Structure formats: C-alpha cells, structure tokens
C-alpha cells in the first residue's frame, strides 16, 4: 500500500506565491482611474506593495486583457481600509471572448471598520480555461458615492 504523512502546517508564503502569473508580461491593464501616488502597478506586480487607489470617487473597473488565453486556478484579492467605515461591494468576472460576454465568479460585500475589520482577503480556487479577460468592478461604498476604491493586491495563478 502506498502512503505518506500529511501535515497540519500551512504552506509557506513563498510556496503559495510561486505560481502567481507575472501580470506585467502576460496582460494589459485597463482602469477607469488611478491616484498618481498609487498606480495600478502597485497592486498587480509581485514586487510592489503600496496598493492601488482610484483617482476619483465612485464605482471603478480594473480589467486585465491577456495576450494569450489563460487557464486560471486561483484568484486572490486583498483590500485594506484604515481610514473610513464603509460597505464595499465588488464583482469579479471573466471572459473567454475578449470581453464580449462575461461570467461572474463572485459578487461580495464587506463592511470595513478601521477600528476592527479593516482587511478583506478573498482567495478563490477556480478551474477556468481559455480566459482572455478578468474584470473587477468595485463599488467602494454602497451607501455613498464619495468613497475612493482601494486595492492592496490582485494575484492570479
């Protein structure tokens, strides 16, 4: 009989990151706006860590257009809010026809509270083939149009 021992230990951060796509080399990013101090590269590239912020309030879109269709196994989104209490909603979608039609992966709301719940880490396991486009729509505050969308990082494997 074949057997092996398993461990309760979580994989090391380096092991999890080993399969992230280098988005700088495999796609074009489209955005509705960005703050010049927090450009989209700060959320998408593996060697950056300041995060992205919208340049204007209200709903924002981040769209990744892949040079070649991708087989996506995992998508990770990390949001951080240290300043404002708000309820954010985001929708993550994918397309295999260059954005002509989309299939929703997830729609989620999160209540940020700087004195308590200020981080949202969403980690999705997927098995979607032929992906040409990933789109993230963020409504930074469902009860106000004045909030600024923020994204610490978006990782895809």
C-alpha positions, 0 to 999 in steps of 0.5 A: 500500500502506498502512503505518506504523512500529511501535515497540519502546517500551512504552506509557506508564503513563498510556496503559495506565491510561486505560481502567481502569473507575472501580470506585467508580461502576460496582460494589459491593464485597463482602469477607469482611474488611478491616484498618481501616488498609487498606480495600478502597478502597485497592486498587480506586480509581485514586487510592489506593495503600496496598493492601488487607489482610484483617482476619483470617487465612485464605482471603478473597473480594473480589467486585465486583457491577456495576450494569450488565453489563460487557464486560471486556478486561483484568484486572490484579492486583498483590500485594506481600509484604515481610514473610513467605515464603509460597505464595499461591494465588488464583482469579479468576472471573466471572459473567454471572448475578449470581453464580449460576454462575461461570467461572474465568479463572485459578487461580495460585500464587506463592511470595513471598520478601521477600528476592527475589520479593516482587511478583506482577503478573498482567495478563490480556487477556480478551474477556468480555461481559455480566459482572455479577460478578468474584470473587477468592478468595485463599488467602494461604498454602497451607501455613498458615492464619495468613497475612493476604491482601494486595492492592496493586491490582485494575484492570479495563478 
